[in-house]
Amino acid sequence: MESKFFIYRIDVVEDKLLCNESSNVPDITAVTTSYLLCIFVGSLSVLIMCGNLLVIISIIYFKQLHTPTNYLILSLAVADLLVGVVVLPFSMILSVGSYWQLEDLLCKVRGSFDIFLCTSSILNLCFISVDRYYAVCQPLRYRIKINVRVVVIMILVSWTVSAVIGIGVTILGPKQGQCNRRCALFQTTSSTIMGAVFSFYLPAIIMFAIYLKILMVAWRQARSIQNTTKTGATVSKMERKATKTLAIVMGGFLICWTPFCLSMIIHPLSNDTIPVPVIETFKWLGWSNSVLNPCLYAFFYSWFRSAFRMIITGEIFHGDFSKSKLF
């Protein structure tokens, strides 16, 4: 029996839609590309799942990590984990296979979860910036303004709003028939712009403004640090380090997702479409952000490094280390 291999490509059709099409390509190059894509996506999914599971287990297991800020980091790690569990596997299926009976469903599920999880990540980062604002700019009011109840509300809001946007943009987008039985990477012009504004640009602007304010306050605090007590200086230093690290996390997210989100706006409004390989690269760059955050935590936070080491070596299974002093 002759083997058939499928490779994934994206075509531009009417109304500036960017559609995915699976087609029979028997040559060896297509087969090799499909295999390499599977290996790449599979490896990326495993890295995303392992890294974010380490973050999730660390925060849940070690009581010292039960803080409002870490609960927000936990929520962010769950969103990143789901990218590796749901979005990437569905993308791989759509990329290397042709299943017309299921493609419409897979396309909608992948698209909805993609928008949903990307929005959830940036909203979680937005709420983390609010947490950092009170920790650095209003430290005396921090425990009053930011507590577990407030953080739970923040997390619920981020996931609920993200779900509404993800489902809404998918419903407003083109049906598969409008895309010639192909999976649209970009939706209609109106839904694409609305989704980009509310899922990325508006939260990004808010985060940038908050961190700019934090930077100004931290700079003033650094100049007057010699007038504080030693204990106060230590606490301030820890908060500033945490803020700096989380600002880097935010920066990593923006670097990974800005190219694709810019193309979401430029593509529907421009007569000259962006080259398809460029857009595909931007999309994978955005998804790869989900593996970046655990690496940043391990690099900048000594307590996360200690927690990761105890989990990876299996030390936590040989006794109750939940109350261990990590910092």
C-alpha positions in Angstrom: 0.0 0.0 0.0 1.4 3.4 -1.0 2.0 5.6 2.1 0.6 9.1 2.0 2.2 11.9 3.9 0.6 15.3 4.6 2.2 18.6 5.2 0.8 21.8 6.5 0.7 25.1 4.7 -1.1 28.4 5.1 -2.8 30.2 2.3 -4.3 33.6 2.0 -7.9 33.8 0.8 -10.6 36.4 0.5 -11.2 39.0 3.2 -7.6 38.9 4.3 -8.1 35.5 6.1 -5.0 33.4 6.6 -6.0 29.8 6.3 -4.3 26.5 6.9 -4.5 23.8 4.3 -3.5 20.1 4.5 -2.6 18.5 1.3 -0.9 15.3 -0.1 2.8 15.9 -0.7 4.6 12.7 -1.5 8.1 14.0 -1.9 10.8 13.2 0.6 11.2 16.8 1.6 7.6 17.0 2.8 8.0 13.7 4.8 11.2 15.0 6.4 9.6 18.3 7.3 6.6 16.6 8.9 8.8 14.3 11.0 11.0 17.3 12.1 7.9 19.3 13.0 6.6 16.4 15.1 9.9 16.2 16.9 10.1 19.9 17.5 6.5 20.3 18.7 6.8 17.1 20.9 10.0 18.3 22.5 8.6 21.8 23.1 5.4 20.4 24.6 7.4 18.2 27.0 9.7 21.1 28.1 6.6 23.3 28.7 4.8 20.6 30.7 7.9 19.7 32.8 9.0 23.2 33.5 5.5 24.5 34.5 4.7 21.4 36.5 7.8 22.1 38.6 6.5 25.6 39.3 3.0 24.4 40.1 4.2 21.6 42.4 6.7 23.9 44.2 4.1 26.6 45.0 1.5 24.0 46.1 3.8 21.8 48.2 6.1 24.3 49.9 4.1 26.4 52.5 6.7 29.2 52.4 5.8 29.8 48.8 2.1 30.3 49.7 2.1 34.1 49.1 -0.3 36.3 47.0 2.4 36.9 44.4 3.2 33.2 44.0 -0.5 32.4 43.6 -0.6 34.7 40.6 2.6 33.0 39.3 0.8 29.6 39.9 -2.1 30.8 37.7 0.3 31.9 35.0 2.1 28.5 35.2 -1.3 26.7 34.7 -2.0 28.8 31.6 1.5 28.0 30.2 1.0 24.3 31.1 -2.2 24.1 29.1 -0.4 25.6 26.1 1.8 22.5 26.1 -1.1 20.1 26.8 -3.8 21.4 24.5 -2.6 24.0 22.0 0.6 22.5 20.7 -0.7 18.9 20.3 -3.8 20.2 18.3 -1.5 22.4 16.2 0.7 19.4 15.4 -2.3 17.3 14.4 -3.5 20.1 12.1 0.0 20.6 10.8 0.9 17.0 9.7 -2.5 15.3 9.2 -5.6 15.7 7.1 -8.7 14.7 9.0 -11.6 16.5 7.3 -14.2 14.9 9.6 -12.5 16.4 12.7 -10.6 19.4 11.3 -13.4 21.9 11.8 -13.7 20.9 15.5 -9.9 20.7 16.0 -9.5 24.1 14.4 -12.1 25.7 16.6 -10.8 24.1 19.8 -7.2 25.0 19.0 -8.1 28.6 18.1 -10.3 29.2 21.1 -7.7 27.8 23.5 -4.9 29.7 21.8 -6.6 33.0 22.3 -8.0 32.0 25.7 -4.6 31.0 27.2 -2.6 33.9 25.6 -5.1 36.3 27.1 -5.1 34.6 30.5 -1.3 34.8 30.5 -1.1 38.5 29.9 -4.0 39.3 32.3 -2.2 37.3 35.0 0.9 39.3 34.3 -1.2 42.5 34.5 -2.4 41.5 37.9 1.2 40.6 39.0 2.2 44.1 38.0 -0.6 45.5 40.3 0.7 43.3 43.1 4.3 44.6 42.5 3.0 48.2 42.5 1.6 47.9 46.0 4.6 45.9 47.2 7.1 48.6 46.1 5.1 51.8 45.9 2.8 51.4 48.9 4.4 48.7 51.1 2.5 49.8 54.3 -0.8 49.1 52.5 0.4 46.0 50.7 -1.0 43.4 53.1 -4.3 45.3 53.3 -4.8 45.7 49.5 -3.3 42.4 48.4 -4.4 39.3 50.3 -5.5 35.8 49.3 -9.1 36.9 48.8 -8.1 39.7 46.5 -5.7 37.4 44.5 -8.4 34.8 44.1 -10.7 37.5 42.6 -7.9 38.6 40.3 -7.3 35.0 39.1 -11.1 34.4 38.5 -11.4 37.7 36.6 -8.4 36.8 34.4 -9.6 33.4 33.5 -13.3 34.4 33.0 -12.5 37.4 30.8 -10.0 35.3 28.8 -12.6 32.6 28.3 -15.2 35.1 27.1 -12.6 36.6 24.6 -11.4 33.3 23.4 -14.9 31.9 22.8 -16.2 35.2 21.4 -13.4 35.7 18.8 -13.8 32.1 17.7 -17.6 32.4 17.2 -17.2 35.7 15.3 -14.5 34.3 13.1 -15.0 32.6 9.8 -16.6 29.2 9.4 -14.5 26.6 7.7 -16.7 26.9 4.6 -15.7 30.5 4.4 -12.1 29.4 4.4 -12.5 26.7 1.7 -12.4 23.9 4.3 -9.2 25.3 5.8 -8.4 26.3 9.3 -8.1 30.1 9.6 -5.1 31.4 11.4 -6.4 34.9 11.3 -10.1 35.6 11.7 -12.2 38.4 10.1 -10.8 41.9 10.3 -13.1 43.1 13.0 -12.7 40.1 15.3 -8.9 40.0 14.8 -8.5 43.7 15.7 -10.9 43.4 18.7 -9.2 40.3 19.9 -5.7 41.9 19.6 -6.7 45.1 21.4 -8.4 43.4 24.3 -6.2 40.3 24.6 -2.8 42.0 24.1 -2.4 45.7 23.5 -4.6 47.1 26.3 -3.2 44.9 29.0 0.3 45.5 27.7 -0.1 49.3 27.9 -1.5 49.0 31.4 1.5 46.8 32.5 4.0 49.2 30.9 2.5 52.2 32.7 2.5 50.4 36.1 6.1 49.1 35.8 7.2 52.6 34.7 5.7 54.0 37.9 7.3 51.2 39.9 10.7 52.0 38.3 10.4 55.7 39.3 9.5 54.9 42.9 12.2 52.2 43.2 14.8 54.7 41.9 13.7 57.2 44.6 13.8 54.5 47.2 17.3 53.4 46.2 18.5 57.0 46.6 17.1 57.2 50.2 17.9 53.6 51.2 20.7 54.7 53.5 18.2 56.4 55.8 16.2 53.2 56.4 16.9 50.6 59.1 18.9 47.4 58.1 15.7 45.3 58.3 13.8 47.7 56.2 16.5 47.8 53.7 16.6 44.0 53.4 12.8 43.8 52.9 13.0 46.6 50.3 15.8 44.8 48.5 13.9 41.5 48.3 10.8 43.3 47.0 12.8 45.1 44.4 14.5 41.9 43.3 11.1 40.2 43.0 9.8 43.1 41.0 12.8 43.2 38.7 12.4 39.4 38.0 8.7 39.6 37.3 9.3 42.7 35.1 11.8 40.5 33.1 9.1 37.8 32.9 6.7 40.4 31.5 9.4 41.6 29.1 9.9 38.0 27.9 6.2 37.6 27.2 6.0 40.9 25.2 9.2 40.0 23.2 7.7 36.6 22.3 4.2 37.7 21.5 4.5 41.3 20.1 5.7 40.2 16.6 2.7 38.0 16.1 0.2 40.4 17.6 1.6 43.2 15.4 1.0 40.9 12.4 -2.6 40.4 13.5 -3.2 44.1 13.1 -1.0 44.7 10.0 -2.2 41.7 8.0 -6.0 42.4 7.8 -5.4 46.1 7.1 -2.6 45.8 4.5 -2.9 45.1 0.9 0.4 43.3 0.9 0.2 40.3 3.2 3.0 39.3 5.4 5.0 36.3 4.1 3.4 33.1 5.5 6.7 31.6 6.9 7.3 34.8 8.8 3.9 34.6 10.5 4.4 31.0 11.3 7.7 31.8 12.9 6.1 34.6 15.0 3.4 32.2 16.1 5.8 29.5 17.3 7.9 32.3 19.0 4.8 33.2 21.0 4.1 29.6 22.0 7.7 29.1 23.1 7.2 31.8 25.8 5.5 29.1 27.8 8.8 27.3 28.4 10.7 30.5 29.2 9.1 31.5 32.5 10.2 28.5 34.6 13.8 29.1 33.3 13.6 32.7 34.5 12.3 31.7 37.9 15.1 29.1 38.3 17.7 31.6 37.2 16.7 34.6 39.4 15.0 33.0 42.4 17.2 30.9 44.7 14.1 29.5 46.5 12.7 28.2 43.3 16.0 26.6 42.5 16.0 24.9 45.9 12.4 23.7 45.4 13.1 22.4 41.9 16.1 20.5 43.1 14.1 18.8 45.9 11.4 17.8 43.5 13.7 16.6 40.7 15.8 14.5 43.1 12.7 13.0 44.7 13.7 14.4 48.1 10.1 15.5 48.9 9.0 11.8 48.7 11.3 10.8 51.6 9.7 12.9 54.3 7.6 16.0 54.9 9.5 18.9 53.6 6.6 21.2 53.0 7.7 23.5 55.8 11.3 23.7 54.6 13.0 27.1 54.7 13.7 28.0 51.1 14.8 31.6 51.8 
